Amino acid sequence: MEQETFNGKSVYTLTQVGQSIQSMIERTYKYPYYIKAEMVKLNLYARTGHCYPELVEKDGQRVKAQMRAVIWADQYARINQRFIQITGEPMKDGITILCLATIQYSPQYGLALHIQDIEPTFTLGEMARIRQETIARLKKEGIFDANKRTRMPLLPKRVAVISIETSKGYSDFTITLNGNAAGYRFETTLFPSLLQGEKAIGTMLEQLDRIELRKDDFDCVAIIRGGGGDVGLGCYDNYELARRVATFPLPVLSGIGHSTNETITESVSYANKITPTEVAYFLIGKFTDFENKVVEYQNFITTQTLTILQEAKEKTAQYESRLQIVGSRMLGRETSRLHELQNRLQLSGRKLLDTHRQILNDAAITVRDFARDTVGSGQSQLVLLQSKMRLYAKQHLENQRTELSHYSEKLELLAPTNILRRGFSITRHNGKAVTNATDLRPGDTVETTFMEGTRTMRVEN
């Protein structure tokens, strides 16, 4: 075929140019090369199983280079399976890879890297590096331990749960929580969300925003995921999700059901438990601890109360004993004084009566003697003398009667009835006056005489 020209120069078709480039690349790039790049988009076609990754190299946010790549279905299945085994996650958007690829050019499809293998250990190292950078960033911002410093209520009863209703982990969590042996009651509200893969980041952030709008309705948040192995947990190392959990105003409990190294989100949460069941036990434990403390305080208060009551009872008994002794002594002294006064009054009365009886006897003798001596003086003088003697005797007897009346009044004042009138009383048991309280026993019947009337009483203690 003759070469077409224009103005004396050869004119090439687009196919000819493409074939020339293809030939040159095939001669220049004969072998596979290890190429490091960021895979911004995986572009996996589920129907065919082929992938068409978009690879870039960046300087900060600026794209320095970009290229299209191809991974055929059979190679992708092998590469992805090995990637999962080593990194714990499938290949996804946004990871840095080290791939073994040939450089090919097709006039129809253009330049592309045909990826034959991807080294997952390199990606794992990059993931670890990014993870450490994220942790360092959170610590530099002073928020890495922020959620651990939030206040967990004494009894965290109202729990906002981020999970999926069909998740086995969510089922284990609710069954354990609501079926606790002690019968503690919890209120759980489910906020459905994806729990693995890149799309889980956005849905979990959305649900955290919803919970924060109702933060006064909840005591804490539980992120629950169970089963499914460790695949897809890279989302929990995402900076935005970890930062949201770290700065969340309520305590966040994580139980995403894996036994490998902690993800960043788990590390910044208030408490991280391996399984959803462990999260439930953690919440139940708060109630158990509180109940144990209440019982401990009850026992302490009971012991202290009994001790105080016993001490008070002993002191009261001592005071009662002392009061009984002092009262008995006072009553004995007053009774003795009363008896002494009665005896003295009786003795004084007898002496006074004897004295005046003697005076009367002496007077009678004097009168008789005087009468005998003066009989001879005449009848008129005798009559006069008799008259005077009668008057004298009458006056003397009146005076003695007045004095005796005075002493009688004193005796009357000291009589038992008057003593009763002054507020004293006489208590008798079996007809005998009680002078000592220890002579009585609980249940004894006593008779107490007051100024006005008598009452029968029963001794209580």
C-alpha positions as CSV (number, residue, x, y, z in Angstrom):
1,M,0.0,0.0,0.0
2,E,1.4,3.3,-1.1
3,Q,2.2,5.8,1.7
4,E,-0.1,8.8,1.7
5,T,1.6,12.2,1.7
6,F,0.6,15.8,2.3
7,N,2.8,18.8,1.2
8,G,5.6,16.3,0.7
9,K,5.3,14.7,4.1
10,S,4.1,11.3,5.0
11,V,0.6,11.0,6.5
12,Y,0.1,8.2,9.1
13,T,-3.1,6.7,10.3
14,L,-4.0,6.6,14.0
15,T,-3.7,2.8,13.8
16,Q,-0.2,3.1,12.3
17,V,0.9,5.5,15.1
18,G,-0.6,3.2,17.8
19,Q,1.1,0.1,16.3
20,S,4.4,1.9,16.2
21,I,4.1,2.9,19.9
22,Q,3.0,-0.7,20.7
23,S,6.0,-2.1,18.9
24,M,8.4,0.3,20.6
25,I,7.0,-0.5,24.1
26,E,7.1,-4.2,23.4
27,R,10.8,-3.9,22.5
28,T,11.6,-1.5,25.4
29,Y,9.6,-3.1,28.2
30,K,10.1,-6.8,27.8
31,Y,9.9,-7.9,31.4
32,P,7.5,-7.3,34.4
33,Y,8.4,-4.5,36.8
34,Y,7.7,-3.8,40.4
35,I,5.6,-0.6,40.6
36,K,4.5,1.2,43.7
37,A,1.3,3.3,43.4
38,E,-1.9,4.2,45.2
39,M,-5.0,2.4,44.0
40,V,-7.6,5.1,44.2
41,K,-10.3,2.9,42.6
42,L,-10.4,-0.9,42.3
43,N,-13.2,-1.0,39.6
44,L,-14.1,-4.6,40.1
45,Y,-16.7,-5.9,37.7
46,A,-18.7,-8.6,39.5
47,R,-20.1,-10.1,36.3
48,T,-16.8,-10.8,34.6
49,G,-14.5,-10.8,37.7
50,H,-12.0,-8.5,35.9
51,C,-10.6,-5.4,37.6
52,Y,-9.5,-2.1,36.1
53,P,-7.7,-0.3,38.9
54,E,-6.9,3.4,38.6
55,L,-3.4,4.0,39.9
56,V,-1.9,7.4,40.9
57,E,1.2,8.8,42.5
58,K,0.7,11.9,44.6
59,D,2.8,14.6,46.1
60,G,0.6,15.7,49.0
61,Q,-2.7,16.3,47.3
62,R,-1.2,16.9,43.9
63,V,-1.4,14.1,41.4
64,K,2.1,13.6,39.8
65,A,1.2,10.6,37.6
66,Q,-1.8,8.4,36.9
67,M,-2.3,5.3,34.8
68,R,-4.9,2.6,34.1
69,A,-4.3,-1.0,35.0
70,V,-5.9,-4.4,34.4
71,I,-6.2,-7.5,36.5
72,W,-7.8,-10.4,34.8
73,A,-10.4,-12.4,36.7
74,D,-8.3,-15.5,37.4
75,Q,-5.4,-13.4,38.6
76,Y,-7.6,-11.2,40.7
77,A,-9.1,-14.3,42.5
78,R,-5.7,-15.6,43.4
79,I,-4.2,-12.2,44.3
80,N,-7.2,-11.2,46.4
81,Q,-7.3,-14.5,48.3
82,R,-3.6,-14.1,49.3
83,F,-4.2,-10.5,50.1
84,I,-7.0,-11.4,52.6
85,Q,-4.8,-14.2,54.1
86,I,-2.0,-11.8,54.9
87,T,-3.6,-8.5,55.6
88,G,-7.0,-9.7,56.9
89,E,-8.9,-7.6,54.3
90,P,-9.7,-7.8,50.6
91,M,-8.2,-5.4,48.2
92,K,-10.1,-2.1,48.2
93,D,-10.0,1.6,47.2
94,G,-7.4,3.9,48.7
95,I,-4.6,1.5,49.5
96,T,-1.0,1.7,48.5
97,I,0.3,-1.4,46.6
98,L,3.5,-2.8,45.2
99,C,2.5,-4.7,42.1
100,L,4.4,-6.8,39.6
101,A,3.1,-5.7,36.2
102,T,3.9,-5.6,32.5
103,I,3.6,-2.4,30.5
104,Q,1.4,-2.9,27.5
105,Y,0.0,-0.6,24.9
106,S,-3.0,-1.3,22.6
107,P,-3.9,1.0,19.7
108,Q,-7.5,0.4,20.6
109,Y,-7.4,0.6,24.5
110,G,-4.3,2.7,25.1
111,L,-1.5,2.3,27.7
112,A,-2.2,0.0,30.7
113,L,-0.3,-1.9,33.4
114,H,-1.2,-5.6,33.3
115,I,-0.9,-6.6,36.9
116,Q,0.3,-10.1,37.4
117,D,0.8,-10.0,41.2
118,I,0.5,-7.7,44.2
119,E,2.7,-8.0,47.3
120,P,0.3,-7.9,50.3
121,T,3.2,-7.6,52.9
122,F,4.1,-4.2,51.3
123,T,0.5,-3.0,51.6
124,L,0.4,-4.4,55.2
125,G,3.4,-2.3,56.0
126,E,1.9,0.7,54.4
127,M,-1.3,0.1,56.4
128,A,0.7,-0.2,59.6
129,R,2.5,3.0,58.8
130,I,-0.7,4.9,58.1
131,R,-2.2,3.4,61.3
132,Q,0.7,4.6,63.4
133,E,0.5,8.0,61.7
134,T,-3.2,8.1,62.6
135,I,-2.6,7.2,66.2
136,A,0.2,9.8,66.4
137,R,-2.1,12.4,64.9
138,L,-4.9,11.7,67.4
139,K,-2.4,11.8,70.3
140,K,-1.0,15.1,69.0
141,E,-4.5,16.5,68.9
142,G,-4.9,15.5,72.5
143,I,-8.0,13.4,71.8
144,F,-6.7,9.8,71.8
145,D,-7.9,9.2,75.4
146,A,-10.8,11.7,75.4
147,N,-13.6,9.1,75.3
148,K,-12.0,7.2,78.1
149,R,-12.3,10.3,80.3
150,T,-16.1,10.6,79.7
151,R,-18.3,9.8,82.7
152,M,-19.9,6.4,82.7
153,P,-23.1,6.5,84.7
154,L,-23.2,4.4,87.9
155,L,-25.9,2.3,86.3
156,P,-25.7,2.4,82.5
157,K,-29.2,1.3,81.7
158,R,-30.0,3.1,78.4
159,V,-27.7,1.8,75.6
160,A,-27.6,3.0,72.0
161,V,-26.5,0.1,69.8
162,I,-24.8,0.5,66.4
163,S,-25.2,-2.9,64.7
164,I,-27.3,-4.9,62.3
165,E,-30.5,-6.6,63.6
166,T,-29.6,-9.8,61.7
167,S,-26.1,-9.9,63.2
168,K,-25.3,-12.9,65.4
169,G,-23.2,-10.6,67.6
170,Y,-26.2,-8.3,68.1
171,S,-28.4,-11.3,69.0
172,D,-25.8,-12.6,71.5
173,F,-25.5,-9.1,73.0
174,T,-29.3,-8.7,73.5
175,I,-29.8,-12.2,74.8
176,T,-27.0,-12.0,77.3
177,L,-28.0,-8.5,78.4
178,N,-31.7,-9.1,78.8
179,G,-31.4,-12.7,80.1
180,N,-29.0,-11.8,83.0
181,A,-29.6,-14.0,86.1
182,A,-30.0,-11.0,88.4
183,G,-33.0,-9.7,86.4
184,Y,-31.4,-6.2,85.7
185,R,-33.5,-4.2,83.2
186,F,-31.8,-2.5,80.2
187,E,-33.2,-0.3,77.5
188,T,-31.5,-0.8,74.1
189,T,-32.1,1.2,70.9
190,L,-30.7,-0.1,67.7
191,F,-29.2,2.2,65.1
192,P,-28.6,0.0,62.0
193,S,-25.3,0.4,60.2
194,L,-22.9,-1.5,58.0
195,L,-20.1,-2.8,60.2
196,Q,-17.3,-3.7,57.8
197,G,-15.8,-2.4,54.6
198,E,-15.2,1.2,53.4
199,K,-19.0,2.0,53.2
200,A,-19.3,1.1,56.9
201,I,-17.4,4.3,57.8
202,G,-20.0,6.6,56.4
203,T,-23.0,4.7,57.9
204,M,-21.4,4.5,61.3
205,L,-20.6,8.2,61.3
206,E,-24.2,9.0,60.3
207,Q,-25.6,6.9,63.2
208,L,-23.2,8.5,65.7
209,D,-24.5,11.9,64.5
210,R,-28.1,10.6,65.1
211,I,-27.2,9.3,68.6
212,E,-25.5,12.6,69.5
213,L,-28.7,14.5,68.7
214,R,-30.4,12.3,71.3
215,K,-27.5,12.0,73.7
216,D,-29.7,12.9,76.7
217,D,-31.7,9.7,76.0
218,F,-28.7,7.4,76.4
219,D,-26.0,6.5,79.0
220,C,-23.5,4.9,76.5
221,V,-23.0,3.6,73.0
222,A,-22.1,0.1,72.0
223,I,-20.7,-0.8,68.6
224,I,-21.5,-4.4,68.1
225,R,-20.3,-6.7,65.4
226,G,-20.1,-10.5,65.5
227,G,-18.9,-13.2,63.2
228,G,-17.5,-12.8,59.7
229,G,-13.9,-13.2,60.8
230,D,-11.4,-10.3,60.6
231,V,-12.0,-9.4,57.0
232,G,-13.1,-5.8,56.4
233,L,-12.0,-4.4,59.8
234,G,-9.8,-1.7,58.1
235,C,-12.6,0.7,58.4
236,Y,-12.0,0.8,62.2
237,D,-8.5,2.3,61.5
238,N,-10.0,5.2,59.6
239,Y,-9.0,8.5,61.1
240,E,-12.5,10.2,60.8
241,L,-14.3,7.3,62.5
242,A,-11.6,7.0,65.2
243,R,-11.7,10.7,65.8
244,R,-15.5,10.7,66.0
245,V,-15.5,7.9,68.6
246,A,-12.6,9.5,70.6
247,T,-14.5,12.8,70.9
248,F,-18.0,11.4,71.3
249,P,-19.8,12.9,74.3
250,L,-21.0,9.5,75.6
251,P,-18.8,6.5,76.6
252,V,-18.4,4.2,73.6
253,L,-18.1,0.4,74.1
254,S,-16.6,-1.6,71.2
255,G,-17.3,-5.3,70.7
256,I,-16.6,-6.1,67.0
257,G,-15.8,-9.7,67.5
258,H,-12.2,-10.3,66.6
259,S,-9.0,-11.5,68.4
260,T,-6.3,-9.8,66.4
261,N,-4.6,-6.5,67.2
262,E,-6.9,-3.7,68.4
263,T,-8.1,-1.3,65.7
264,I,-7.7,2.4,66.3
265,T,-11.4,2.9,66.9
266,E,-11.3,0.2,69.6
267,S,-8.2,1.7,71.2
268,V,-9.9,5.2,71.5
269,S,-13.2,3.8,72.8
270,Y,-14.1,4.0,76.5
271,A,-13.8,0.2,76.8
272,N,-13.0,-2.5,74.2
273,K,-14.3,-6.0,74.6
274,I,-13.4,-8.8,72.3
275,T,-17.0,-10.0,71.7
276,P,-20.5,-8.5,71.9
277,T,-21.2,-10.9,74.8
278,E,-18.3,-9.4,76.7
279,V,-19.8,-6.0,76.2
280,A,-23.1,-7.2,77.7
281,Y,-21.2,-8.7,80.7
282,F,-19.4,-5.4,81.2
283,L,-22.7,-3.6,81.5
284,I,-24.2,-6.2,83.7
285,G,-21.0,-6.0,85.8
286,K,-21.7,-2.3,86.5
287,F,-25.1,-3.3,88.1
288,T,-23.5,-6.2,90.0
289,D,-20.8,-4.0,91.4
290,F,-23.4,-1.4,92.4
291,E,-25.5,-4.1,94.1
292,N,-22.5,-5.5,95.9
293,K,-21.6,-2.1,97.2
294,V,-25.2,-1.5,98.3
295,V,-25.1,-4.8,100.2
296,E,-21.7,-3.9,101.7
297,Y,-23.0,-0.5,102.8
298,Q,-26.1,-2.1,104.2
299,N,-24.1,-4.6,106.2
300,F,-21.8,-1.8,107.4
301,I,-24.8,0.4,108.5
302,T,-26.5,-2.6,110.2
303,T,-23.3,-3.5,112.1
304,Q,-22.7,0.1,113.1
305,T,-26.3,0.6,114.1
306,L,-26.3,-2.5,116.3
307,T,-23.0,-1.4,117.9
308,I,-24.4,2.0,118.6
309,L,-27.7,0.6,119.9
310,Q,-25.8,-1.9,122.1
311,E,-23.6,0.9,123.5
312,A,-26.6,3.1,124.1
313,K,-28.4,0.2,125.8
314,E,-25.4,-0.4,128.1
315,K,-25.2,3.3,128.9
316,T,-28.9,3.4,129.6
317,A,-28.7,0.4,131.8
318,Q,-25.8,2.1,133.7
319,Y,-27.8,5.3,134.1
320,E,-30.9,3.3,135.2
321,S,-28.8,1.4,137.8
322,R,-27.2,4.6,139.0
323,L,-30.6,6.4,139.1
324,Q,-32.1,3.5,141.1
325,I,-29.2,3.5,143.5
326,V,-29.3,7.3,144.0
327,G,-33.1,7.2,144.2
328,S,-33.1,4.4,146.8
329,R,-30.5,6.3,148.8
330,M,-32.4,9.5,148.7
331,L,-35.7,7.7,149.5
332,G,-33.9,5.9,152.4
333,R,-32.5,9.1,153.8
334,E,-35.8,10.9,153.6
335,T,-37.6,8.0,155.1
336,S,-35.1,7.8,157.9
337,R,-35.4,11.6,158.5
338,L,-39.2,11.3,158.5
339,H,-39.1,8.4,161.0
340,E,-36.6,10.4,163.1
341,L,-38.8,13.4,163.1
342,Q,-41.8,11.3,164.0
343,N,-39.9,9.7,166.9
344,R,-38.7,13.1,168.1
345,L,-42.1,14.6,168.0
346,Q,-43.6,11.7,169.8
347,L,-40.9,11.8,172.5
348,S,-41.3,15.6,172.8
349,G,-45.0,15.3,173.1
350,R,-44.8,12.6,175.8
351,K,-42.2,14.7,177.7
352,L,-44.3,17.8,177.5
353,L,-47.4,15.9,178.7
354,D,-45.5,14.4,181.6
355,T,-44.1,17.7,182.5
356,H,-47.4,19.4,182.6
357,R,-49.0,16.4,184.3
358,Q,-46.4,16.8,187.0
359,I,-47.1,20.5,187.2
360,L,-50.8,19.8,187.6
361,N,-50.1,17.2,190.2
362,D,-47.8,19.6,192.0
363,A,-50.4,22.3,191.8
364,A,-53.1,19.9,193.1
365,I,-50.8,19.1,196.0
366,T,-50.1,22.7,196.6
367,V,-53.8,23.5,196.5
368,R,-54.6,20.7,198.8
369,D,-51.9,21.7,201.2
370,F,-52.9,25.3,201.0
371,A,-56.5,24.5,201.5
372,R,-55.6,22.4,204.5
373,D,-53.5,25.2,205.9
374,T,-56.2,27.8,205.3
375,V,-59.3,26.0,206.3
376,G,-59.2,27.6,209.5
377,S,-59.1,31.1,208.0
378,G,-62.6,31.2,207.3
379,Q,-65.2,30.1,204.9
380,S,-65.2,33.3,202.8
381,Q,-61.4,33.2,202.2
382,L,-61.7,29.6,201.3
383,V,-64.5,30.3,198.8
384,L,-62.4,33.1,197.4
385,L,-59.3,31.0,197.2
386,Q,-61.3,28.2,195.6
387,S,-62.6,30.7,193.0
388,K,-59.1,31.9,192.2
389,M,-57.8,28.3,192.0
390,R,-60.5,27.4,189.6
391,L,-59.7,30.4,187.4
392,Y,-56.0,29.7,187.6
393,A,-56.5,26.0,186.8
394,K,-58.8,26.9,183.9
395,Q,-56.3,29.4,182.4
396,H,-53.5,27.0,182.9
397,L,-55.4,24.1,181.3
398,E,-56.3,26.4,178.4
399,N,-52.7,27.3,177.9
400,Q,-51.7,23.7,178.0
401,R,-54.5,22.8,175.6
402,T,-53.3,25.5,173.1
403,E,-49.7,24.2,173.3
404,L,-50.8,20.6,172.9
405,S,-52.9,21.7,169.9
406,H,-49.8,23.3,168.4
407,Y,-47.8,20.1,168.8
408,S,-50.7,18.1,167.4
409,E,-50.6,20.3,164.3
410,K,-46.9,19.6,163.9
411,L,-47.6,15.9,164.2
412,E,-50.4,16.2,161.7
413,L,-48.0,17.9,159.2
414,L,-45.6,14.9,159.6
415,A,-48.4,12.4,159.3
416,P,-48.2,10.0,156.2
417,T,-51.3,11.5,154.6
418,N,-49.7,15.0,154.5
419,I,-46.5,13.5,153.1
420,L,-48.6,12.0,150.3
421,R,-50.2,15.4,149.8
422,R,-46.7,16.8,149.1
423,G,-46.3,14.5,146.0
424,F,-44.8,11.4,147.6
425,S,-46.5,8.0,147.1
426,I,-46.3,4.7,148.8
427,T,-45.9,1.5,146.6
428,R,-46.8,-1.9,148.1
429,H,-46.2,-5.3,146.7
430,N,-48.1,-8.2,148.4
431,G,-49.1,-5.8,151.1
432,K,-45.6,-4.7,151.9
433,A,-44.1,-1.3,151.2
434,V,-41.5,-1.4,148.5
435,T,-38.2,0.5,149.4
436,N,-35.9,-1.0,146.8
437,A,-36.7,-1.2,143.0
438,T,-34.6,-4.3,142.6
439,D,-37.2,-6.2,144.7
440,L,-39.6,-6.0,141.8
441,R,-39.6,-8.1,138.6
442,P,-41.2,-7.5,135.2
443,G,-44.8,-8.6,135.4
444,D,-45.2,-8.0,139.2
445,T,-48.4,-6.2,140.2
446,V,-47.9,-3.3,142.7
447,E,-50.4,-1.0,144.5
448,T,-49.4,2.6,144.7
449,T,-51.2,5.0,147.1
450,F,-51.4,8.6,146.3
451,M,-53.0,11.5,148.2
452,E,-56.1,11.0,146.2
453,G,-56.8,7.3,145.6
454,T,-54.9,4.1,144.9
455,R,-53.8,2.5,141.6
456,T,-52.8,-1.0,140.8
457,M,-49.9,-1.2,138.3
458,R,-47.8,-3.8,136.4
459,V,-44.1,-3.6,136.3
460,E,-42.9,-3.6,132.6
461,N,-39.1,-3.7,132.9
